[in-house]
């Protein structure tokens, strides 16, 4: 509340000073919209957003306005309550190595073990902090201090409120070594709209202290971070001296024809909404592979990711690797083997071929996925390109039931400003209301810089993941219109 009042006061001051600062004003931003009609649920959904920044002299005012509503039809593609409100608002500035921001902000300490607040619009993830952050850089030293609050809706009647204070100090020890330490103190409060919760079920406090280091030795780099947590542990509703830790180590080796990557994780009693530690799991760009991406459990997981890339020629790149995750007691939670070959000058039209084999374990039983994919590209005419993507996935459930999923995406590029695409998906899975989906779309860039797309048909939906954050989209049947422009 105090930050909001300060921002309003500053805005009034600068509005009054606008005539004198008119020559120093610069405005920029983006407007995007998504309107759709679901014919099966007879529901109209609108989703619009405006992001903007205004430079006035040495200061920048910014924000984001969100309008989202899905009426009464029951189709809610984003899975949130209706909203017509300012989502973010802030003021920032700086001078002589000092920068500051008041209002909403995002921040990451190290690799995200002690703190990572960020937004992923496509995955409907937003852990922005509302408060104040200041950073100062002098010589090899960097300092950061912050305080803020955030909230997370758990159910229709329950939410979690977080208050956080933190600081980080980093130093570069020459061109080859950098180290840093950070500390965060956190308060969490559970609120229930229907009942008053006692303090032993509603109020929790803990703190995290972490250290990180990175070393560069020619083509080899090694980085690591360790953080320990002490205090209450709200994910399990435990108070007292509850201990937790997070360990992450990564190393890379790069030559002119190869790249090797290794990652290791060890997380126990470490879950919190305002962290996002490395997953040590590959993020796939293929649709079916991405749907079965392993989701990290920071409360009880350790494992690794090993990946290598070979470039035998300038046109060919071959990537392969494996990942594994186990519970702290040793039981398997996940493993995957994957590989991909890319060709920048497609031979017989083949530009990419990929495959993966993975298992996800629950209570000692597993679901197995075997996926293959190929991307084909052809020059149809002097200004036309035809791209065909084929994916197939076999799923075997713990019960022994097995089924296949097939996905085909066809894209035609008649000009740099127009893209025509069709996505078809079919499955042999039993018990579904539908076993085939087909969606067509036309996208165009208009002369005034507006990107517009109009599509219609049926989409299966499903899980989408990136960086350990996953979002599940519901099935859609109807017409969709999208646009995006910058100013």
Secondary structure, DSSP 8 states (H G I E B T S, - for coil): -HHHHHHHHHHHHHHHTHHHHGGGEEEEEEEEEEEEEETTTTEEEEEEEEEEEEEETTEEEEEEEEEEE-TTSS--TT-S--EEEEEEEEEEEEETTEEEEEEEE-EEETTTTSEEE-EEGGGTEE--EEEEEEEEEETTEEEEEEEEEEEEE-SSSEEEEEEEEEEEEEEE-SSSEEEEEEEEEEEEEEEESSS---HHHHEEEEEEEEEEEEEEETTEEEEEEEEEEEE-BGGGTB-SS--EEEEEEEEEEE-SSEEEEEEEEEEES---TT------S----SHHHHHT-----TTEEEEEEEEEEE-SSSSEEEEEEEEEEE-TTS-EEEEEEEEEEEEEEEETTEEEEEEEEEEEEETTEEEEEEEEEEEEEEEEETTEEEEEEEEEEEEE-TTS-EEEEEEEEEEEEEETTEEEEEEEEEE--TT-S-SEEEEEEEEEE-TTS-EEEEEEEEE--EEEEETTEEEEE--EEEEEEEEEEE-
